[in-house]
Amino acid sequence: MKNDTDFPKQADEYARNVSPYFNLEDKQEKYKADKLFKRLRRKVGHAIGDYGMIEENDKIIVCMSGGKDSYVLLDMLLSLKRSAPINFTLIPVHIVPGFPNSPEYLLEDHLKKVGLEYYMLERPVYEICKEKLGTTTAYCSLCSRLRRGYLYSFAREIGATKVALGHHRDDSLATFFLNLFYAGMMKAMPPVLRNDKDDLTVIRPLIYCREKDLITLSKIKQYPIMPKGLCGWGEDQERASMSKMIKSWDKDHPKRADIVFKALKNVAPSHLLDKNLFDFSKITNGPKVK
């Protein structure tokens, strides 16, 4: 791969050796790890190409939560940048929410090793959640909205054009089933989304990647994962239930999750009931049912 002249020297060196192949001794383990990394990298590249996620001279905020998904997201984008035919800038950003005893240093130490300019933004997420919701309501929804709002505000401050999130295929499926079961709506996580103010584009480069592959790569790379549940509430229980359902399919019906995800890309509006998507009243004279 070429050296990327837009990279600081340290970041270019990190990106050059980002595959776990370079950090393993056992030949068989090196082969398996590199094969996994290349498969994920290829899926990310396909997702970016399929949905036009990255354009020339994009300034992309890479949202770093301290979880496995955000570490993989950053590594994949770093690797792709070294061989991409277009120029773009990556800026890792972490919202420091103020949770008690949160080991933010784990993430910051890693970002220092990467070598890109990064930002650790201290914002009163925890304080606002406590003030608004007290101790009887889970913080998950409000916390997510606050973090997203702070990220969007900072993106505008620095003139960023894109905000990259680490949601993967399983996240999209879980969202689809949450909306289906609890909201009566067929809606998932889109790969590309314009925010409400229509001044920023949200992208999800990991949308084709299975969570189990991200977990495997995370263990091989030994990312410094920050613990969950520091707010005291743990995971969103409804979302966790959907994730558990999808994981159970991997054991009992290995192809089911992939087939459902394929369905999200293969919609037949004429065979549903949404009048906004298909004009059934004019079916006699067209359009034709497909």
Sine and cosine of phi, psi and omega as CSV:
sin_phi,cos_phi,sin_psi,cos_psi,sin_omega,cos_omega
0.00,0.00,0.45,-0.89,0.00,-1.00
-0.97,0.23,0.38,-0.93,0.21,-0.98
-0.97,0.25,0.67,-0.74,0.03,-1.00
-1.00,-0.08,0.91,-0.42,-0.08,-1.00
-0.92,0.38,-0.28,0.96,0.04,-1.00
-0.99,0.14,-0.27,0.96,-0.01,-1.00
-0.99,0.14,0.63,-0.78,0.29,-0.96
-0.87,0.49,0.43,-0.90,-0.08,-1.00
-0.83,0.56,-0.69,0.73,-0.02,-1.00
-0.90,0.44,-0.67,0.74,0.00,-1.00
-0.92,0.39,-0.61,0.79,0.03,-1.00
-0.91,0.42,-0.64,0.77,0.02,-1.00
-0.92,0.39,-0.65,0.76,0.04,-1.00
-0.88,0.47,-0.73,0.69,-0.03,-1.00
-0.91,0.41,-0.56,0.83,0.00,-1.00
-0.89,0.45,-0.57,0.82,-0.08,-1.00
-0.92,-0.38,0.45,0.89,-0.13,-0.99
-0.96,0.29,-0.42,0.91,0.06,-1.00
-0.91,0.41,0.66,-0.75,0.03,-1.00
-0.89,0.45,-0.19,0.98,0.05,-1.00
-0.79,0.62,-0.60,0.80,-0.11,-0.99
-0.99,0.17,-0.14,0.99,-0.08,-1.00
-0.90,-0.44,0.17,0.99,-0.02,-1.00
-0.89,-0.45,0.51,-0.86,-0.03,-1.00
-0.99,-0.15,-0.70,0.72,-0.04,-1.00
-0.90,0.43,0.78,-0.62,-0.10,-1.00
-0.89,0.45,-0.66,0.75,-0.01,-1.00
-0.92,0.40,-0.66,0.75,0.02,-1.00
-0.92,0.39,-0.60,0.80,0.05,-1.00
-0.87,0.48,-0.69,0.72,-0.02,-1.00
-0.90,0.44,-0.75,0.67,-0.03,-1.00
-0.90,0.44,-0.67,0.75,-0.02,-1.00
-0.92,0.39,-0.67,0.74,0.00,-1.00
-0.92,0.38,-0.59,0.80,0.04,-1.00
-0.90,0.44,-0.68,0.73,0.04,-1.00
-0.89,0.45,-0.72,0.69,-0.02,-1.00
-0.87,0.49,-0.70,0.71,-0.02,-1.00
-0.92,0.40,-0.58,0.82,0.03,-1.00
-0.91,0.42,-0.69,0.72,0.04,-1.00
-0.91,0.41,-0.66,0.75,0.02,-1.00
-0.88,0.48,-0.65,0.76,0.01,-1.00
-0.91,0.41,-0.66,0.75,0.03,-1.00
-0.90,0.44,-0.66,0.75,0.03,-1.00
-0.90,0.43,-0.68,0.73,0.04,-1.00
-0.88,0.48,-0.66,0.75,0.02,-1.00
-0.91,0.42,-0.67,0.74,0.00,-1.00
-0.89,0.45,-0.68,0.73,0.02,-1.00
-0.88,0.47,-0.68,0.73,0.00,-1.00
-0.94,0.34,-0.67,0.74,-0.04,-1.00
-0.88,0.47,-0.59,0.81,-0.12,-0.99
-0.91,-0.41,0.18,0.98,0.06,-1.00
0.84,0.54,0.71,0.71,-0.13,-0.99
-0.94,0.34,-0.58,0.81,-0.10,-0.99
-0.84,-0.54,0.72,-0.69,-0.02,-1.00
-0.82,-0.57,0.20,-0.98,-0.02,-1.00
-0.81,0.58,0.76,-0.66,0.07,-1.00
0.92,0.40,0.35,0.94,0.10,-1.00
-0.89,0.45,0.60,-0.80,0.11,-0.99
-0.92,-0.38,0.96,-0.29,-0.22,-0.97
-0.94,-0.35,0.86,-0.50,0.17,-0.99
-0.98,0.19,0.82,-0.57,0.07,-1.00
-0.98,-0.20,0.93,-0.36,-0.10,-1.00
-0.97,0.25,0.88,-0.47,-0.05,-1.00
-0.95,-0.30,0.94,-0.35,0.00,-1.00
-1.00,-0.01,-0.36,0.93,-0.13,-0.99
0.99,-0.10,0.04,1.00,0.07,-1.00
-1.00,-0.09,0.16,-0.99,-0.09,-1.00
-0.85,0.53,-0.63,0.78,-0.09,-1.00
-0.89,0.45,-0.66,0.75,-0.03,-1.00
-0.95,0.33,-0.56,0.83,0.06,-1.00
-0.91,0.42,-0.70,0.71,0.02,-1.00
-0.90,0.44,-0.68,0.73,0.01,-1.00
-0.82,0.57,-0.76,0.65,-0.03,-1.00
-0.89,0.45,-0.70,0.71,-0.01,-1.00
-0.89,0.46,-0.66,0.75,0.01,-1.00
-0.90,0.43,-0.69,0.73,0.00,-1.00
-0.93,0.38,-0.59,0.81,0.07,-1.00
-0.89,0.46,-0.71,0.70,-0.01,-1.00
-0.90,0.44,-0.70,0.72,-0.02,-1.00
-0.92,0.39,-0.57,0.82,-0.02,-1.00
-0.88,0.48,-0.54,0.84,-0.05,-1.00
-0.93,0.36,-0.36,0.93,-0.02,-1.00
-0.86,-0.51,0.09,1.00,-0.05,-1.00
-0.94,0.33,0.58,-0.82,0.02,-1.00
-0.99,0.17,-0.04,1.00,0.02,-1.00
-0.83,-0.56,0.29,-0.96,0.02,-1.00
-0.99,-0.14,0.70,-0.72,0.12,-0.99
-0.43,-0.90,0.33,-0.94,-0.08,-1.00
-0.90,-0.43,0.68,-0.74,0.02,-1.00
-0.94,-0.35,0.76,-0.65,-0.02,-1.00
-0.75,-0.66,0.98,-0.18,0.04,-1.00
-0.92,0.39,0.72,-0.69,-0.01,-1.00
-0.70,-0.72,0.73,-0.69,0.05,-1.00
-0.82,-0.58,0.75,-0.66,0.12,-0.99
-1.00,0.06,0.88,-0.48,0.06,-1.00
-1.00,0.04,0.97,-0.26,-0.19,-0.98
-0.99,0.10,-0.16,0.99,0.02,-1.00
1.00,0.05,0.33,0.94,0.06,-1.00
-0.92,0.39,0.62,-0.79,0.00,-1.00
-0.86,0.50,0.69,-0.72,0.10,-1.00
0.86,0.51,0.48,0.88,0.02,-1.00
-0.98,0.19,0.85,-0.53,-0.07,-1.00
-0.99,0.14,0.93,0.38,-0.04,-1.00
-0.87,0.49,-0.40,0.91,-0.03,-1.00
-0.88,0.48,-0.47,0.88,0.00,-1.00
-0.86,0.52,-0.73,0.68,0.00,-1.00
-0.95,0.33,-0.70,0.72,-0.05,-1.00
-0.90,0.43,-0.63,0.78,0.05,-1.00
-0.87,0.49,-0.63,0.78,0.03,-1.00
-0.92,0.40,-0.69,0.72,-0.02,-1.00
-0.90,0.43,-0.54,0.84,0.08,-1.00
-0.90,0.44,-0.61,0.79,0.02,-1.00
-0.93,0.36,-0.57,0.82,0.00,-1.00
-0.89,0.46,-0.69,0.72,0.10,-1.00
0.99,-0.12,0.04,1.00,0.09,-1.00
-1.00,0.07,0.40,-0.92,0.17,-0.98
-0.91,0.42,0.76,-0.65,-0.05,-1.00
-0.70,-0.71,0.21,-0.98,-0.01,-1.00
-0.70,-0.71,0.73,-0.68,0.14,-0.99
-0.92,-0.38,0.98,-0.20,-0.14,-0.99
-0.99,-0.11,0.92,-0.39,0.04,-1.00
-0.98,0.17,0.88,-0.48,-0.03,-1.00
-0.70,-0.71,0.55,-0.83,-0.12,-0.99
-0.99,0.17,0.77,0.64,-0.05,-1.00
-0.89,0.46,-0.77,0.64,-0.04,-1.00
-0.89,0.46,-0.68,0.73,-0.02,-1.00
-0.89,0.45,-0.67,0.74,0.01,-1.00
-0.92,0.40,-0.66,0.75,0.02,-1.00
-0.88,0.48,-0.69,0.73,0.02,-1.00
-0.89,0.45,-0.66,0.75,-0.03,-1.00
-0.92,0.39,-0.68,0.73,-0.08,-1.00
-0.98,0.17,-0.59,0.81,-0.17,-0.99
-0.91,-0.41,-0.22,0.98,0.01,-1.00
0.92,0.40,-0.65,-0.76,-0.07,-1.00
-0.87,-0.49,0.22,0.98,-0.08,-1.00
-0.92,-0.38,-0.16,0.99,-0.05,-1.00
-0.82,-0.58,0.70,-0.71,0.02,-1.00
-0.88,0.48,0.57,-0.82,-0.08,-1.00
-1.00,0.05,-0.17,0.99,-0.25,-0.97
-0.76,0.65,-0.79,0.61,-0.08,-1.00
-0.91,0.41,-0.77,0.64,-0.01,-1.00
-0.91,0.42,-0.67,0.74,0.01,-1.00
-0.85,0.53,-0.71,0.71,0.01,-1.00
-0.88,0.47,-0.70,0.71,-0.01,-1.00
-0.90,0.43,-0.65,0.76,0.00,-1.00
-0.91,0.43,-0.72,0.69,0.02,-1.00
-0.86,0.51,-0.71,0.70,-0.02,-1.00
-0.89,0.45,-0.66,0.75,0.02,-1.00
-0.88,0.47,-0.68,0.73,0.02,-1.00
-0.91,0.41,-0.62,0.79,0.03,-1.00
-0.90,0.43,-0.70,0.71,0.01,-1.00
-0.88,0.47,-0.68,0.73,-0.01,-1.00
-0.88,0.47,-0.68,0.73,0.00,-1.00
-0.93,0.37,-0.61,0.80,0.04,-1.00
-0.85,0.52,-0.66,0.75,0.03,-1.00
-0.91,0.41,-0.63,0.78,-0.02,-1.00
-0.86,0.51,-0.66,0.75,-0.09,-1.00
-0.99,-0.16,0.08,1.00,0.04,-1.00
0.96,0.28,0.50,0.86,0.04,-1.00
-0.95,0.30,0.50,-0.86,0.01,-1.00
-0.97,-0.25,-0.42,0.91,-0.05,-1.00
-0.72,-0.70,0.48,-0.88,0.11,-0.99
-0.83,-0.56,0.91,-0.42,-0.05,-1.00
-0.99,-0.11,0.83,-0.56,0.02,-1.00
-0.94,-0.34,0.42,-0.91,-0.11,-0.99
-1.00,-0.07,0.39,0.92,0.02,-1.00
-0.94,0.35,0.65,-0.76,-0.05,-1.00
-0.91,-0.41,-0.12,-0.99,-0.06,-1.00
-0.86,0.51,-0.68,0.73,-0.02,-1.00
-0.90,0.43,-0.58,0.81,0.06,-1.00
-0.89,0.47,-0.69,0.73,0.00,-1.00
-0.90,0.44,-0.67,0.74,0.04,-1.00
-0.91,0.42,-0.67,0.75,0.01,-1.00
-0.88,0.47,-0.66,0.76,0.03,-1.00
-0.90,0.43,-0.65,0.76,0.03,-1.00
-0.85,0.52,-0.74,0.68,-0.04,-1.00
-0.96,0.29,-0.53,0.85,0.11,-0.99
-0.87,0.50,-0.73,0.68,0.02,-1.00
-0.92,0.40,-0.61,0.79,-0.02,-1.00
-0.93,0.38,-0.72,0.69,-0.11,-0.99
-0.99,0.14,-0.53,0.85,-0.13,-0.99
-0.93,-0.36,-0.37,0.93,-0.05,-1.00
-0.88,-0.47,-0.11,0.99,-0.02,-1.00
0.89,0.46,0.64,0.77,-0.07,-1.00
-0.68,-0.74,0.66,-0.75,0.07,-1.00
-1.00,-0.07,0.99,-0.10,-0.14,-0.99
-0.45,-0.90,0.73,-0.69,0.01,-1.00
-0.81,-0.59,-0.26,-0.97,0.09,-1.00
-1.00,0.04,0.89,-0.46,0.01,-1.00
-0.97,0.25,0.47,-0.88,0.02,-1.00
-0.93,0.36,-0.51,0.86,0.01,-1.00
-0.70,-0.71,0.68,-0.74,-0.07,-1.00
-0.53,-0.85,0.70,-0.71,0.15,-0.99
-1.00,0.00,0.67,-0.75,0.01,-1.00
-0.95,0.32,0.13,-0.99,-0.10,-1.00
-0.88,0.48,-0.55,0.84,0.00,-1.00
-0.99,0.13,-0.08,1.00,0.05,-1.00
0.85,0.53,0.61,0.79,0.05,-1.00
-0.82,-0.58,0.02,1.00,0.04,-1.00
-0.62,-0.78,0.50,-0.86,0.05,-1.00
-0.92,-0.40,0.81,-0.59,0.06,-1.00
-1.00,-0.08,0.75,-0.67,0.02,-1.00
-0.83,-0.57,0.50,-0.87,0.01,-1.00
-0.79,-0.61,0.99,0.15,-0.08,-1.00
-0.90,0.44,-0.34,0.94,-0.01,-1.00
-1.00,-0.01,0.20,0.98,-0.16,-0.99
-0.88,0.48,-0.40,0.91,0.03,-1.00
-1.00,-0.03,-0.04,1.00,-0.13,-0.99
-1.00,-0.10,0.69,-0.73,0.07,-1.00
-0.99,0.17,0.58,-0.81,-0.03,-1.00
-0.88,0.48,-0.61,0.79,-0.04,-1.00
-0.88,0.48,-0.54,0.84,0.06,-1.00
-0.95,0.32,-0.60,0.80,0.03,-1.00
-0.92,0.39,-0.61,0.79,0.04,-1.00
-0.90,0.45,-0.69,0.72,0.00,-1.00
-0.89,0.46,-0.72,0.69,0.01,-1.00
-0.90,0.43,-0.63,0.78,0.01,-1.00
-0.87,0.49,-0.65,0.76,0.02,-1.00
-0.93,0.37,-0.65,0.76,0.01,-1.00
-0.91,0.42,-0.69,0.73,-0.03,-1.00
-0.98,0.21,-0.28,0.96,-0.01,-1.00
0.83,0.55,0.77,0.64,0.06,-1.00
-0.88,0.47,0.57,-0.82,0.03,-1.00
-0.98,0.18,0.98,0.18,-0.10,-0.99
-0.94,0.35,0.75,-0.66,0.09,-1.00
-0.99,0.16,0.63,-0.78,-0.06,-1.00
-0.92,0.39,0.49,-0.87,0.07,-1.00
-1.00,0.01,0.24,-0.97,0.13,-0.99
0.97,0.26,0.34,0.94,-0.01,-1.00
-0.92,0.38,-0.35,0.94,0.03,-1.00
-0.97,0.25,-0.27,0.96,-0.03,-1.00
0.98,-0.18,-0.11,0.99,-0.06,-1.00
-0.96,-0.26,-0.29,0.96,-0.04,-1.00
0.96,0.29,-0.40,-0.91,-0.03,-1.00
-0.98,0.19,0.40,-0.92,0.16,-0.99
-0.87,0.49,0.87,-0.50,-0.16,-0.99
-0.93,0.37,-0.61,0.79,0.01,-1.00
-0.92,0.39,-0.68,0.73,0.04,-1.00
-0.92,0.40,-0.64,0.77,0.03,-1.00
-0.88,0.48,-0.58,0.82,0.02,-1.00
-0.91,0.41,-0.64,0.77,0.04,-1.00
-0.91,0.41,-0.66,0.75,0.01,-1.00
-0.89,0.45,-0.64,0.77,0.03,-1.00
-0.90,0.44,-0.63,0.78,0.03,-1.00
-0.88,0.47,-0.71,0.70,-0.02,-1.00
-0.90,0.43,-0.65,0.76,0.02,-1.00
-0.91,0.41,-0.57,0.82,0.03,-1.00
-0.91,0.41,-0.54,0.84,0.06,-1.00
-0.89,0.46,-0.60,0.80,-0.03,-1.00
-0.87,0.50,-0.45,0.89,0.02,-1.00
-1.00,0.09,-0.72,0.69,-0.13,-0.99
-1.00,-0.09,-0.50,0.86,-0.02,-1.00
-0.65,-0.76,0.97,0.23,-0.19,-0.98
-0.81,0.59,-0.49,0.87,-0.07,-1.00
-1.00,-0.09,-0.12,0.99,-0.15,-0.99
-0.88,0.47,-0.72,0.70,-0.02,-1.00
-0.88,0.48,-0.63,0.77,0.02,-1.00
-0.91,0.41,-0.61,0.79,-0.01,-1.00
-0.93,0.37,-0.67,0.74,0.02,-1.00
-0.90,0.44,-0.66,0.75,0.03,-1.00
-0.90,0.44,-0.63,0.78,0.06,-1.00
-0.86,0.51,-0.59,0.81,0.00,-1.00
-0.89,0.45,-0.52,0.86,0.01,-1.00
-0.91,0.41,-0.36,0.93,0.01,-1.00
-0.98,-0.21,0.07,1.00,-0.12,-0.99
-0.66,-0.75,0.93,0.36,-0.12,-0.99
-0.99,-0.12,0.68,-0.74,0.06,-1.00
-0.90,-0.43,1.00,0.02,-0.07,-1.00
-0.82,0.57,-0.53,0.85,-0.03,-1.00
-0.94,0.34,-0.21,0.98,0.00,-1.00
-0.95,-0.32,0.27,0.96,0.14,-0.99
-0.91,-0.41,-0.33,-0.95,-0.08,-1.00
-0.82,-0.57,0.26,0.96,-0.06,-1.00
-1.00,0.04,0.94,-0.34,-0.03,-1.00
-0.93,0.38,-0.34,0.94,0.02,-1.00
-0.97,0.24,-0.38,0.92,0.00,-1.00
-1.00,-0.07,-0.46,0.89,-0.06,-1.00
-0.55,-0.84,0.78,-0.63,-0.04,-1.00
-1.00,0.06,1.00,-0.02,-0.03,-1.00
-0.94,0.35,-0.40,0.92,-0.06,-1.00
-0.92,0.38,-0.33,0.95,-0.02,-1.00
-0.94,-0.35,0.41,0.91,-0.11,-0.99
-0.91,0.42,-0.48,0.88,-0.03,-1.00
-0.90,0.43,-0.68,0.74,-0.04,-1.00
-0.99,-0.16,0.11,0.99,-0.06,-1.00
0.94,-0.33,0.33,-0.94,0.10,0.99
-0.97,0.26,0.30,-0.95,-0.04,-1.00
-0.98,0.21,0.58,-0.82,0.08,-1.00
-0.97,0.24,0.72,-0.69,0.00,-1.00
-0.90,-0.44,0.00,0.00,0.00,0.00
